[in-house]
Amino acid sequence: MRKKITLKFSAGFTLVEIVVVIGIMAVLTAIIYSSFSGTKAQGRDQQRITDVSGIQLALELYFNKNKQYPVTLNLLVSGGYLSSIPTPPEGGSYGYFPLAKTGGGDRCYSYQIWTTFEQKNSNLESKKGFDSTASPLPSGMIECGSDHAKINASSTPLVYDAMP
């Protein structure tokens, strides 16, 4: 008489195997996400530089026509130099500080425009580092208009500022 041999196979994975696979997936996801978040911040910083460059171009067009810079950035929109004032990624606004010469009336002959980066990068090396909070302002300059935001770009590490 012959005996039948039956083998029992259990289908599926053990709980330990599932936990190990989930753990590996979590580690890989964290590594990938962290590398993408740095890239996203670089992209947002690059957008800020592009926005500041666009505003500077509009300011120069305004200056060429009016022989002075505007007291506010809103004049660039009302004058048709910009369709709207750009908003930085992640919200906020770009700082603008128009400058006049001492004794030169309220004619704006220069400006400081700035934004804050999310991370340190090589573009920060080209910043002007102007201190619009100083009293008095350097080189015989005064504020053109009033109630503008001010910043000390030289002592704030992630601030990118530009001037003509």
C-alpha positions as CSV (number, residue, x, y, z in Angstrom):
1,M,0.0,0.0,0.0
2,R,1.2,3.4,-0.9
3,K,1.1,6.4,1.4
4,K,0.2,9.7,0.1
5,I,2.6,12.5,1.1
6,T,1.1,15.9,1.2
7,L,3.0,19.1,1.6
8,K,1.5,22.1,3.1
9,F,2.6,25.5,1.7
10,S,1.5,28.6,3.4
11,A,0.9,31.6,1.1
12,G,2.0,35.1,2.2
13,F,4.6,36.8,4.2
14,T,5.4,36.8,7.9
15,L,4.8,39.9,9.9
16,V,8.5,40.4,10.4
17,E,9.1,40.4,6.6
18,I,6.4,43.0,6.1
19,V,7.8,45.3,8.8
20,V,11.3,45.1,7.3
21,V,10.1,46.0,3.8
22,I,8.0,48.9,5.1
23,G,11.0,50.2,7.1
24,I,13.3,50.0,4.0
25,M,10.6,51.9,2.0
26,A,10.4,54.6,4.7
27,V,14.1,55.2,4.7
28,L,14.3,55.4,0.9
29,T,11.3,57.8,0.8
30,A,13.0,60.0,3.4
31,I,16.2,60.1,1.4
32,I,14.5,61.0,-1.8
33,Y,12.2,63.6,-0.2
34,S,15.1,65.4,1.4
35,S,17.0,65.7,-1.8
36,F,13.9,67.0,-3.6
37,S,13.2,69.6,-0.9
38,G,16.6,71.2,-1.4
39,T,16.0,71.3,-5.1
40,K,12.6,73.0,-4.6
41,A,14.2,75.6,-2.4
42,Q,16.8,76.3,-5.0
43,G,14.1,76.7,-7.6
44,R,12.2,79.1,-5.4
45,D,15.3,81.2,-4.8
46,Q,16.0,81.3,-8.5
47,Q,12.4,82.5,-9.1
48,R,13.1,85.3,-6.5
49,I,16.2,86.4,-8.5
50,T,14.2,86.3,-11.7
51,D,11.5,88.5,-10.1
52,V,14.0,91.0,-8.8
53,S,15.7,91.2,-12.2
54,G,12.3,91.8,-13.8
55,I,11.5,94.6,-11.3
56,Q,14.9,96.1,-11.9
57,L,14.3,96.1,-15.7
58,A,10.9,97.9,-15.2
59,L,12.6,100.4,-12.8
60,E,15.2,101.2,-15.5
61,L,12.5,101.7,-18.1
62,Y,10.7,104.0,-15.7
63,F,13.9,105.9,-15.0
64,N,14.7,106.3,-18.7
65,K,11.3,107.9,-19.4
66,N,10.8,109.9,-16.2
67,K,14.5,110.7,-15.2
68,Q,13.8,109.4,-11.7
69,Y,12.8,106.1,-10.0
70,P,9.3,105.7,-8.7
71,V,8.5,106.3,-5.0
72,T,6.6,103.0,-4.9
73,L,6.6,99.9,-7.0
74,N,2.8,100.4,-7.6
75,L,3.8,103.2,-10.1
76,L,5.4,100.5,-12.3
77,V,2.0,98.8,-12.6
78,S,0.0,102.0,-13.2
79,G,2.5,103.2,-15.7
80,G,2.4,99.9,-17.7
81,Y,5.9,98.8,-16.9
82,L,4.7,95.7,-15.1
83,S,1.4,93.9,-15.4
84,S,1.6,93.2,-11.6
85,I,4.1,93.3,-8.9
86,P,5.5,89.8,-8.5
87,T,4.9,87.9,-5.3
88,P,7.8,85.8,-4.0
89,P,7.3,82.0,-3.8
90,E,6.0,81.0,-0.4
91,G,4.4,84.5,0.0
92,G,5.6,87.8,1.3
93,S,6.7,90.7,-0.8
94,Y,9.9,92.2,-2.3
95,G,11.4,95.1,-0.4
96,Y,11.8,98.4,-2.1
97,F,13.6,101.5,-0.7
98,P,13.9,104.5,-3.1
99,L,16.8,106.9,-2.4
100,A,17.2,110.7,-3.0
101,K,20.2,112.9,-2.6
102,T,20.4,115.1,0.4
103,G,19.2,118.6,-0.6
104,G,18.1,117.2,-4.0
105,G,14.4,117.3,-3.2
106,D,12.2,114.3,-3.5
107,R,13.6,113.1,-6.8
108,C,14.5,109.4,-6.5
109,Y,17.9,108.8,-8.1
110,S,18.6,105.3,-6.7
111,Y,17.0,102.4,-4.9
112,Q,17.5,99.2,-3.0
113,I,15.4,96.2,-3.7
114,W,15.7,92.9,-1.8
115,T,14.3,89.5,-1.1
116,T,15.2,86.7,1.4
117,F,16.5,83.4,0.2
118,E,15.7,80.0,1.8
119,Q,19.2,78.7,1.6
120,K,22.7,80.0,1.1
121,N,23.9,80.0,-2.6
122,S,26.4,81.7,-4.8
123,N,24.0,84.6,-5.8
124,L,24.4,86.0,-2.3
125,E,28.0,86.8,-3.1
126,S,26.8,89.5,-5.6
127,K,24.6,91.3,-3.1
128,K,25.2,95.0,-2.4
129,G,24.9,94.8,1.3
130,F,23.3,98.2,1.7
131,D,22.0,99.2,5.1
132,S,18.8,101.2,4.7
133,T,18.2,101.1,8.5
134,A,21.3,103.4,9.1
135,S,20.7,106.8,10.4
136,P,21.9,108.9,8.7
137,L,22.1,107.0,5.4
138,P,25.6,106.8,3.9
139,S,26.9,109.0,1.0
140,G,24.5,111.9,1.4
141,M,21.4,109.8,0.7
142,I,17.9,110.2,2.1
143,E,14.7,108.2,1.8
144,C,12.7,109.2,-1.2
145,G,9.1,109.3,0.1
146,S,8.3,107.8,3.5
147,D,7.2,104.7,5.3
148,H,9.2,102.2,3.2
149,A,10.4,98.9,4.7
150,K,14.1,99.0,5.6
151,I,16.7,96.3,6.0
152,N,20.4,95.9,6.8
153,A,21.4,93.6,4.0
154,S,25.0,93.4,5.1
155,S,24.2,91.8,8.5
156,T,21.4,89.5,7.3
157,P,23.0,86.4,5.8
158,L,20.1,85.2,3.5
159,V,19.1,88.6,2.2
160,Y,19.8,89.3,-1.5
161,D,19.7,93.0,-2.4
162,A,20.3,94.8,-5.6
163,M,20.8,98.5,-6.6
164,P,21.3,100.2,-10.0
